[in-house]
Amino acid sequence: MIYAGQPIYVSVSRVAPRHVRCEHCENEFIYELARVGLGGAAADGVADETTLYERAYQIAYAWFEHRLPDQVEAVPCPKCLKYQSHMYPAARDLRWGWVRGLGSQGLAIMPIVCVLAVFIAVVAFPNNSRAPFVVAGIIAGSLVAIGLLTAILFRLVPCDPNRWSESYRQSQATSLACTRDEFDRVAVLGGPFTEDLTAGREWEYHDTFFLWVLPQEITDEMIVPLITPEGRELNVELTSADCDGVFLDEDRVENAAGEKYRICLRVLSLHRLAMAALESEDT
């Protein structure tokens, strides 16, 4: 039973294919962006438990809708092995995140350390009433100084991931990225990138091919290829009314040769800067 005012929380995980057009060599590649969205709803004495969970899930999915474009991983281009400019903050966190973590841990344990120091000072100097406060002040000041110093170091230390060793960038690109063509050949059958759409409804997507496209390709009403697992290339016509998760009419496949294909459209994830660049091109 959930009492009035008692909040409930849910978490929703999502794996999105992040599309990148390399700013250095124009190569298109995909990497996996996995995130967890949190949602909460407080009981108001009116809504039942099912409704509250639905509200919490709606809030969690709204987080993906508004915040996912801001999320990024530091993944080098598999062709030129260079990082994009918008990946630099993530690369800094990858290389120097332990420095920031050290300062945060120092601040987090400060109350515990101060209490222990006061206790030890009281035992060691029972007749000195000022000693515990002096010791606690020195320790607290030291931990605050460490926290500030690590924060400054994290911000000021130069970080140019494109100067990292080529062997490291090669290993990262090989393990984390793939070309768009490679992605299309694998993702046509679904995989982890479709679980947010198909979970609990797998029967609806039986014998379905998934076609991943860019928002701009929908806007421009392009004809895009879809390679079936058997290696057959189909030409699929998009319209500006298409959206993520829609099933395409069978007559939108130009060279079906009399066969019927069940195709579900999915939209690739873009970083907000890439979305803004596309919008500026349109204007």
Secondary structure in CASP SS format (residue, H / E / C, confidence):
PFRMAT SS
TARGET T0000
AUTHOR 0000-0000-0000
METHOD secondary structure of the structure
MODEL  1
M C 1.00
I C 1.00
Y C 1.00
A C 1.00
G C 1.00
Q C 1.00
P E 1.00
I E 1.00
Y E 1.00
V E 1.00
S E 1.00
V E 1.00
S E 1.00
R E 1.00
V E 1.00
A E 1.00
P E 1.00
R E 1.00
H E 1.00
V E 1.00
R E 1.00
C C 1.00
E C 1.00
H C 1.00
C C 1.00
E C 1.00
N C 1.00
E E 1.00
F E 1.00
I E 1.00
Y E 1.00
E E 1.00
L E 1.00
A E 1.00
R E 1.00
V E 1.00
G E 1.00
L E 1.00
G E 1.00
G E 1.00
A E 1.00
A E 1.00
A C 1.00
D C 1.00
G C 1.00
V C 1.00
A C 1.00
D C 1.00
E H 1.00
T H 1.00
T H 1.00
L H 1.00
Y H 1.00
E H 1.00
R H 1.00
A H 1.00
Y H 1.00
Q H 1.00
I H 1.00
A H 1.00
Y H 1.00
A H 1.00
W H 1.00
F H 1.00
E H 1.00
H H 1.00
R H 1.00
L H 1.00
P H 1.00
D H 1.00
Q C 1.00
V C 1.00
E C 1.00
A C 1.00
V C 1.00
P C 1.00
C C 1.00
P C 1.00
K C 1.00
C C 1.00
L C 1.00
K C 1.00
Y C 1.00
Q C 1.00
S H 1.00
H H 1.00
M H 1.00
Y H 1.00
P H 1.00
A H 1.00
A H 1.00
R H 1.00
D H 1.00
L H 1.00
R H 1.00
W H 1.00
G H 1.00
W H 1.00
V H 1.00
R H 1.00
G H 1.00
L H 1.00
G H 1.00
S H 1.00
Q H 1.00
G H 1.00
L H 1.00
A H 1.00
I C 1.00
M H 1.00
P H 1.00
I H 1.00
V H 1.00
C H 1.00
V H 1.00
L H 1.00
A H 1.00
V H 1.00
F H 1.00
I H 1.00
A H 1.00
V H 1.00
V H 1.00
A H 1.00
F C 1.00
P C 1.00
N C 1.00
N C 1.00
S C 1.00
R C 1.00
A H 1.00
P H 1.00
F H 1.00
V H 1.00
V H 1.00
A H 1.00
G H 1.00
I H 1.00
I H 1.00
A H 1.00
G H 1.00
S H 1.00
L H 1.00
V H 1.00
A H 1.00
I H 1.00
G H 1.00
L H 1.00
L H 1.00
T H 1.00
A H 1.00
I H 1.00
L H 1.00
F H 1.00
R H 1.00
L H 1.00
V C 1.00
P C 1.00
C C 1.00
D C 1.00
P H 1.00
N H 1.00
R H 1.00
W C 1.00
S C 1.00
E H 1.00
S H 1.00
Y H 1.00
R H 1.00
Q H 1.00
S H 1.00
Q H 1.00
A H 1.00
T H 1.00
S H 1.00
L H 1.00
A E 1.00
C E 1.00
T E 1.00
R H 1.00
D H 1.00
E H 1.00
F H 1.00
D H 1.00
R H 1.00
V H 1.00
A H 1.00
V C 1.00
L C 1.00
G C 1.00
G C 1.00
P H 1.00
F H 1.00
T H 1.00
E H 1.00
D H 1.00
L H 1.00
T H 1.00
A C 1.00
G C 1.00
R C 1.00
E H 1.00
W H 1.00
E H 1.00
Y H 1.00
H C 1.00
D C 1.00
T E 1.00
F E 1.00
F E 1.00
L E 1.00
W E 1.00
V E 1.00
L C 1.00
P H 1.00
Q H 1.00
E H 1.00
I H 1.00
T H 1.00
D C 1.00
E C 1.00
M C 1.00
I E 1.00
V E 1.00
P E 1.00
L E 1.00
I E 1.00
T C 1.00
P C 1.00
E C 1.00
G C 1.00
R C 1.00
E E 1.00
L E 1.00
N E 1.00
V E 1.00
E E 1.00
L C 1.00
T C 1.00
S C 1.00
A C 1.00
D C 1.00
C C 1.00
D C 1.00
G C 1.00
V C 1.00
F E 1.00
L E 1.00
D C 1.00
E H 1.00
D H 1.00
R H 1.00
V E 1.00
E C 1.00
N C 1.00
A C 1.00
A C 1.00
G C 1.00
E C 1.00
K C 1.00
Y C 1.00
R E 1.00
I E 1.00
C E 1.00
L E 1.00
R E 1.00
V E 1.00
L C 1.00
S E 1.00
L C 1.00
H C 1.00
R H 1.00
L H 1.00
A H 1.00
M H 1.00
A H 1.00
A H 1.00
L H 1.00
E H 1.00
S H 1.00
E H 1.00
D H 1.00
T C 1.00
END
